[in-house]
Amino acid sequence: MRIQELADTARALVADHKGLLAMDESNGTCNKRFAKQCIPQTEEARRAYRELIVTTPHLGECISGVILYDETIRQSKKDGSPFIEVIREAGIIPGIKVDIGAKDLAGHPGEKITEGLDGLRDRLKAYFAMGARFAKWRAVIALGDCLPTQACIETNAHALARYAALCQEAGLVPIVEPEVLMAGDHTMEQCRATTEQVLLNVFEQLHLQGVVLEGLILKPNMILPGLTCPQQDAVEEVADATVRCLLHAVPAAVPGIAFLSGGQSAKLASARLNAMNSRSKPRAAPLPWALAFSYARAIQQPALEIWRGRQSNVVAAQRALHHRAQCNVAARRGAYREAMESM
C-alpha cells in the first residue's frame, strides 16, 4: 500500500477551497433526468452532456476531482479525445463509482444494502490502470418508524470498510459515503442521532479493516430535518448541528469531509456549507478536517435545464455549471452570499 501517495491524493482533493463534482449517475438515473427535460435517453446524448461538463472552461479552478461512472470513464469527446485525458489536462483528479447499487436487505423491510464487493479487487486494478485515483461507494440509511435497525447500520458499515481497504490496496483513495436519507418527516435531532450512530459504526469498521484514515475522504449527509418535517431548521442551526455531530464521530486524522447534496436545492447546499465554514472561523481551535463539497445535482441541475440536449445551449449551460462551482468555492471560504446568485 502506497500510504504517502494515498494521503497526498486525499489532501489534494480538498485543497485550495475546491471540491468534488459527482457526475457518476447510473445510465438509468441519467435517463430519468433527461426525460424530465425532454432530452433523448441515448448513449450519445449522455456522452454529449458529459462532454459539456468536462470541457467547461476553467473548471479546474473550482473542482479538484470528478467522480465518473463506468460508461463515462470509457467515453471520449466527439473528436476522439478520452474524457480521462481531458479531465487530467484540466488539473482535475479522475475518480470512479464502484458500487453496483443499493438492494433490499434480506429480512429487513424498507432497508437497503449496497452491493458490489464481488470482483471488486480486479475492477479497482482496471480503473487504476485507466487513470482513476480515487473511488466512491454509497450506502443508504433510511430513517423512519423503527428504522434504521442496527443490522442495517452494521452491514453497510462493514461493506464500506471492506471497499475502502480494497481501494487502498489498489492505490485508490476511497470516498466513504454513508448517507442518512432526507426522505421522511424526521426531525433534525433524529437525523443527528442516527448520523452519529452510523458514523461511529463506520469508523469502527474502518479501524478493524486496517484502513488508513489519512488516505480517505468522508462523504456524509448534513444534519437536516426530513423533507416533510413541519419544522425546517434555519441554515445556521443546520450548520451548528452538523459540525457538532462530526466533532463527536469523525477522527481528526481524516483530511477532509466532502458533503453530499442529497436532494437539497443548489442554493441551500451552498448556503449551509458556507455557514459551517464561516461559523467555524471564530473557534479557539480550527476544525481538524477541511469541510468541502461533493455535489451532483446541486452543481449540475441548472446546467442541465439550460442545455436540454441542444448544442446551441452548451456555452450558457457551461457558464451556469461554472457559476455553481464558484458559489461552492466561496462557501468553502465562508464567503458565499445570496447576492452571488444574481451575478
Salt bridges, closest charged atoms under 4 A:
ASP8 OD1 - ARG11 NH2 2.45
ASP24 OD2 - LYS136 NZ 2.71
GLU25 OE2 - ARG33 NH1 3.20
GLU44 OE2 - ARG47 NH2 2.96
GLU51 OE1 - ARG47 NH1 2.60
GLU61 OE2 - HIS58 ND1 3.19
ASP70 OD1 - ARG74 NH2 2.92
GLU71 OE1 - ARG46 NE 2.84
GLU71 OE1 - ARG50 NH1 2.52
ASP79 OD2 - LYS77 NZ 3.58
ASP104 OD1 - LYS112 NZ 2.69
GLU169 OE1 - ARG121 NE 2.69
GLU177 OE1 - LYS136 NZ 3.25
GLU177 OE2 - ARG138 NE 3.89
GLU177 OE1 - LYS219 NZ 3.93
GLU179 OE1 - ARG138 NE 2.69
GLU189 OE2 - ARG192 NH2 2.73
GLU196 OE1 - ARG192 NH1 2.89
GLU196 OE1 - HIS248 ND1 3.33
ASP240 OD2 - ARG279 NH2 2.61
GLU341 OE1 - HIS323 NE2 3.87
GLU341 OE1 - ARG324 NH1 2.84
